[in-house]
């Protein structure tokens, strides 16, 4: 916590360290895949090399973070929170009903600690790609590394439990995480008594949101800041559904949430500041292995962002927001060229205008104004 009583966080969207990313790290998993078109995870590395140039194998654990590490050092966030959309496991039992499976070898876990990640949200549609056995191992690996988890557990009680983090000077942050069915999470991935799984919300109906609000209210401890991390909606498209807006507003109004951390979209979506509370409707992928894959080029999923909100430590009100554009090239995060950063700034500004939020570019960083 800073001397002026504010708390700065780092929030990232979907961190996808499986498949091609896992293959270039020191301890790659067995590369077999069960996709319709790709059967070897190394093919994703080859696709990226075809468009971006050579990529090292056995790369240092911090390689994938690239220029993001210098930005983290510059910003000095009190806490670093991402949505980890990958199972960390040796399991060879893939989920047969899934078309895509993300897996990182447990010995590659230092790629997370290299960036000082404090908390991994696991309520998403890939954390059980390698079965419940894979989820149990993921939980154990993260626990041994001292990385908090939210949104999944060995049973429903554990999955519902928020991560409680210290933001400095004794100030606590509670991370409540859940996944909504619209993001592609199978309903049978929901945690249950004696069944590992995720904290699952079937839809955004009034009844489901009532339960979501009640879940947070019942478990929130007075005096803590509250972050709600939601995996919701589809992967492509800029439209923010009205039901997401209503849900986010109810979390602020009725559950006392100070910050909504939305993800699932593969590209950044609009940003709202509602009653001085930050709502990120879609953070985009923080890191993926999509280089060279065609089909959605207009969305530029290679251009993503690091989010650095600053909150009043007493009230949780947003006092500042810096969004730092980064670009995925050669399976690592890089500073984008000025014209690429400007493209992302224009898109993010156009989508956020609906919510009364604008951005001013300063030294390659976007300062939010509302």
FIBA-350806 format. One line per 2 residues: their letters; for each residue y, z, x of C-alpha. Coordinates in steps of 0.5 Angstrom, whole numbers, plus 2048, in hexadecimal, padded with zeros to 3 digits. Layout:
N
a) Y:Z:X ~ ...
//
This chain:
370
xx) 800:800:800 ~ 807:7FE:803
xx) 80D:803:804 ~ 810:800:7FE
xx) 80A:802:7F9 ~ 807:7FB:7F8
xx) 800:7F9:7F9 ~ 7FF:7F2:7FC
xx) 7F8:7EF:7FA ~ 7F4:7E9:7FC
xx) 7F1:7E5:7F6 ~ 7EC:7DF:7F7
xx) 7E9:7DB:7F2 ~ 7E1:7D8:7F3
xx) 7DF:7DA:7FA ~ 7D9:7D5:7FB
xx) 7D5:7D6:801 ~ 7CE:7D4:7FF
xx) 7CC:7CD:801 ~ 7D0:7C9:806
xx) 7D4:7CF:808 ~ 7CD:7D3:809
xx) 7CA:7CD:80D ~ 7D0:7CD:812
xx) 7D0:7D5:814 ~ 7CB:7D8:819
xx) 7C6:7DA:814 ~ 7C5:7D4:80F
xx) 7C0:7D5:809 ~ 7BA:7D0:808
xx) 7BE:7CA:806 ~ 7BA:7C8:800
xx) 7BD:7C7:7FA ~ 7BB:7C5:7F3
xx) 7C1:7C1:7F0 ~ 7C0:7BA:7ED
xx) 7C3:7B6:7F3 ~ 7C3:7BB:7F9
xx) 7BD:7BE:7FB ~ 7C0:7C0:802
xx) 7C6:7C5:803 ~ 7C7:7C2:80A
xx) 7C9:7BB:806 ~ 7CF:7BF:803
xx) 7D1:7C0:80B ~ 7D0:7B8:80C
xx) 7D5:7B6:806 ~ 7DA:7BB:809
xx) 7DA:7B8:810 ~ 7DA:7B1:80D
xx) 7E1:7B2:80A ~ 7E4:7B7:80F
xx) 7E0:7B7:816 ~ 7DB:7BB:81A
xx) 7D9:7C2:817 ~ 7D6:7C7:81C
xx) 7CF:7CA:81B ~ 7CE:7D1:81C
xx) 7D6:7D2:81B ~ 7D9:7D9:81D
xx) 7D9:7DD:816 ~ 7E1:7DD:816
xx) 7E1:7D5:816 ~ 7E1:7D4:80F
xx) 7E7:7D8:80E ~ 7EB:7D4:813
xx) 7F3:7D5:812 ~ 7F2:7DA:80C
xx) 7F0:7DF:811 ~ 7F7:7DE:814
xx) 7FA:7DF:80D ~ 7F6:7E5:80B
xx) 7F9:7E8:812 ~ 800:7E6:810
xx) 800:7E9:809 ~ 7FC:7EF:80A
xx) 7F9:7F0:803 ~ 7F6:7F7:802
xx) 7F0:7F4:7FE ~ 7ED:7EE:7FF
xx) 7E9:7EB:7F8 ~ 7E5:7E5:7F7
xx) 7E0:7E2:7F2 ~ 7DA:7E1:7F6
xx) 7D6:7DB:7F3 ~ 7D0:7DC:7F7
xx) 7CA:7E0:7F8 ~ 7C8:7E3:7FE
xx) 7C1:7E3:7FF ~ 7BB:7E0:802
xx) 7B7:7DF:7FB ~ 7B4:7D9:7FB
xx) 7B3:7D9:7F3 ~ 7B9:7D5:7F0
xx) 7BB:7D5:7E9 ~ 7B7:7D0:7E6
xx) 7BC:7CF:7E0 ~ 7C2:7CE:7E5
xx) 7C4:7C7:7E8 ~ 7C8:7CA:7EE
xx) 7C6:7D0:7F2 ~ 7CA:7D3:7F7
xx) 7C7:7D8:7FC ~ 7C9:7DB:803
xx) 7C5:7DE:808 ~ 7C6:7E5:809
xx) 7C7:7E5:810 ~ 7CD:7E1:80F
xx) 7D1:7E6:80B ~ 7D5:7E7:811
xx) 7D9:7E1:80E ~ 7DC:7E6:809
xx) 7DD:7EC:80D ~ 7E1:7E7:812
xx) 7E6:7E6:80D ~ 7E6:7EE:80B
xx) 7E4:7ED:804 ~ 7E4:7F3:800
xx) 7E1:7F1:7FA ~ 7DD:7EC:7F7
xx) 7DD:7EA:7F0 ~ 7D6:7E8:7EE
xx) 7D6:7E7:7E6 ~ 7D6:7DF:7E7
xx) 7D1:7D9:7E5 ~ 7CE:7D9:7EC
xx) 7CC:7E0:7EE ~ 7C5:7E0:7EB
xx) 7C4:7D9:7EE ~ 7BE:7DB:7F2
xx) 7BB:7E0:7EC ~ 7BC:7E8:7EB
xx) 7B9:7E9:7F2 ~ 7BF:7E5:7F5
xx) 7C4:7E9:7F1 ~ 7C0:7F0:7F3
xx) 7C1:7ED:7FB ~ 7C8:7EB:7FA
xx) 7CA:7F2:7F7 ~ 7C6:7F5:7FD
xx) 7C9:7F1:803 ~ 7D0:7F2:800
xx) 7CF:7FA:7FF ~ 7CD:7FA:807
xx) 7D3:7F6:809 ~ 7D7:7FB:805
xx) 7DA:7F6:801 ~ 7DB:7F8:7F9
xx) 7D8:7F4:7F4 ~ 7DA:7F3:7EC
xx) 7D7:7F0:7E6 ~ 7D0:7F0:7E8
xx) 7CB:7F5:7E9 ~ 7C3:7F7:7E9
xx) 7C4:7F9:7E2 ~ 7C9:7F9:7DC
xx) 7CD:800:7DE ~ 7CE:7FD:7E6
xx) 7D0:7F6:7E3 ~ 7D5:7FA:7DF
xx) 7D8:7FE:7E4 ~ 7DF:7FC:7E7
xx) 7E0:7FC:7EF ~ 7E4:802:7F1
xx) 7E9:800:7F7 ~ 7EE:804:7FB
xx) 7F4:800:7FB ~ 7F8:805:800
xx) 7FB:80B:800 ~ 7F6:80E:7FB
xx) 7F7:808:7F6 ~ 7F1:806:7F2
xx) 7EF:7FF:7F0 ~ 7EA:7FE:7EA
xx) 7E7:7F7:7EA ~ 7E3:7F5:7E4
xx) 7E0:7EF:7E4 ~ 7DC:7EB:7DF
xx) 7DA:7E4:7DD ~ 7DB:7E0:7D7
xx) 7D5:7DB:7D4 ~ 7DA:7D5:7D4
xx) 7DA:7D5:7DC ~ 7D2:7D3:7DC
xx) 7CF:7DA:7DD ~ 7C9:7DA:7D9
xx) 7C8:7DF:7D4 ~ 7C2:7E2:7D7
xx) 7C5:7E4:7DD ~ 7C9:7E9:7D9
xx) 7C7:7F0:7DC ~ 7C3:7F5:7D8
xx) 7BF:7FB:7D9 ~ 7BA:7FB:7DF
xx) 7BC:7F3:7DF ~ 7C1:7F1:7E5
xx) 7C7:7EC:7E3 ~ 7CE:7EB:7E2
xx) 7D3:7EE:7DD ~ 7D3:7E9:7D8
xx) 7D8:7E7:7D2 ~ 7D5:7E2:7CE
xx) 7DC:7DF:7CB ~ 7E3:7E0:7CA
xx) 7E2:7E2:7C3 ~ 7E6:7E8:7C0
xx) 7DF:7EC:7C0 ~ 7DE:7EB:7C7
xx) 7E5:7EC:7C9 ~ 7E5:7F3:7C5
xx) 7DF:7F5:7C9 ~ 7E2:7F2:7D0
xx) 7E8:7F7:7CF ~ 7E4:7FD:7CD
xx) 7E0:7FC:7D3 ~ 7E6:7FC:7D7
xx) 7E9:802:7D3 ~ 7E3:806:7D3
xx) 7E2:806:7DB ~ 7E9:806:7DE
xx) 7EC:80C:7E1 ~ 7F3:80E:7E0
xx) 7F7:80C:7E6 ~ 7F4:806:7E9
xx) 7F6:7FF:7E9 ~ 7F1:7FB:7E5
xx) 7EF:7F4:7E7 ~ 7EB:7EF:7E2
xx) 7E7:7EA:7E5 ~ 7E5:7E5:7E0
xx) 7E0:7DF:7E2 ~ 7E2:7DA:7DC
xx) 7E2:7D3:7D9 ~ 7E0:7CC:7DC
xx) 7E1:7CA:7E3 ~ 7E6:7C4:7E2
xx) 7EC:7C3:7DE ~ 7F3:7C6:7DE
xx) 7F4:7C8:7D7 ~ 7F3:7D0:7D6
xx) 7F0:7D1:7D0 ~ 7F4:7D5:7CB
xx) 7EE:7DA:7CA ~ 7EF:7DC:7D2
xx) 7F6:7DD:7D0 ~ 7F5:7E2:7CB
xx) 7EF:7E5:7CE ~ 7F3:7E7:7D4
xx) 7F9:7E9:7D0 ~ 7F5:7EE:7CD
xx) 7F2:7F1:7D3 ~ 7F9:7F2:7D5
xx) 7FB:7F5:7CE ~ 7F5:7F9:7CC
xx) 7F1:7FA:7D3 ~ 7F7:7FC:7D8
xx) 7F5:7F6:7DC ~ 7FA:7F5:7E2
xx) 7F7:7EF:7E5 ~ 7F3:7E9:7E2
xx) 7EF:7E5:7E7 ~ 7EC:7DF:7E4
xx) 7E7:7DA:7E7 ~ 7E2:7D5:7E6
xx) 7E6:7CF:7E6 ~ 7E5:7CB:7ED
xx) 7ED:7CA:7ED ~ 7F3:7CF:7EC
xx) 7F5:7CF:7E5 ~ 7FC:7D2:7E2
xx) 7FF:7D9:7E4 ~ 802:7DE:7DF
xx) 806:7E4:7DF ~ 805:7E8:7D9
xx) 809:7EE:7D8 ~ 80A:7EF:7DF
xx) 802:7EE:7E0 ~ 7FF:7E8:7E4
xx) 7FA:7E4:7E1 ~ 7F7:7DF:7E5
xx) 7F3:7DA:7E0 ~ 7EF:7D6:7E6
xx) 7EF:7D7:7ED ~ 7EB:7D1:7EF
xx) 7E6:7D1:7F4 ~ 7E8:7D5:7FB
xx) 7E3:7D1:7FF ~ 7DD:7CC:7FD
xx) 7D9:7C7:800 ~ 7DC:7C1:7FB
xx) 7DF:7BD:801 ~ 7DC:7B6:800
xx) 7DA:7B7:7F9 ~ 7DD:7B2:7F4
xx) 7DF:7B2:7ED ~ 7E4:7B7:7EC
xx) 7E9:7B5:7F1 ~ 7EF:7B5:7ED
xx) 7EF:7BD:7ED ~ 7EF:7BD:7F4
xx) 7EA:7C3:7F5 ~ 7EB:7C3:7FC
xx) 7F2:7C6:7FB ~ 7F1:7CD:7F9
xx) 7F5:7D4:7FA ~ 7F6:7DB:7FC
xx) 7F9:7DF:7F8 ~ 7FD:7E5:7FA
xx) 800:7E9:7F4 ~ 804:7F0:7F5
xx) 804:7F5:7F0 ~ 808:7FB:7EF
xx) 803:801:7F1 ~ 805:805:7EC
xx) 806:801:7E6 ~ 801:7FB:7E8
xx) 807:7F6:7E6 ~ 807:7EF:7EA
xx) 80D:7F0:7EF ~ 80C:7E9:7F3
xx) 806:7E4:7F4 ~ 805:7DF:7F9
xx) 800:7DA:7F9 ~ 7FE:7D6:7FF
xx) 7FB:7CF:7FF ~ 7F5:7CE:803
xx) 7F1:7C8:804 ~ 7E9:7C7:805
xx) 7E8:7C3:80B ~ 7E1:7C3:80F
xx) 7DF:7C8:80B ~ 7E4:7CD:80D
xx) 7EB:7CF:80A ~ 7F1:7CC:80D
xx) 7F9:7CB:80C ~ 7FA:7C5:808
xx) 7FF:7C0:80A ~ 806:7C0:807
xx) 804:7BB:802 ~ 7FE:7BE:800
xx) 801:7C5:7FF ~ 807:7C2:7FB
xx) 801:7BE:7F7 ~ 7FE:7C5:7F5
xx) 805:7C8:7F4 ~ 807:7C3:7EF
xx) 800:7C4:7EB ~ 800:7CB:7EB
xx) 808:7CB:7E9 ~ 806:7C6:7E3
xx) 801:7CA:7E1 ~ 804:7D1:7E1
xx) 80B:7CE:7DE ~ 807:7D0:7D7
xx) 807:7D7:7D9 ~ 80F:7D7:7DC
xx) 80C:7D8:7E3 ~ 80F:7D3:7E8
xx) 80E:7D3:7F0 ~ 813:7D2:7F6
xx) 810:7CF:7FC ~ 812:7D3:803
xx) 80E:7D2:809 ~ 808:7CF:806
xx) 807:7D5:801 ~ 809:7D5:7FA
xx) 80D:7DB:7F7 ~ 80C:7DC:7F0
xx) 812:7DD:7EB ~ 812:7DF:7E4
//
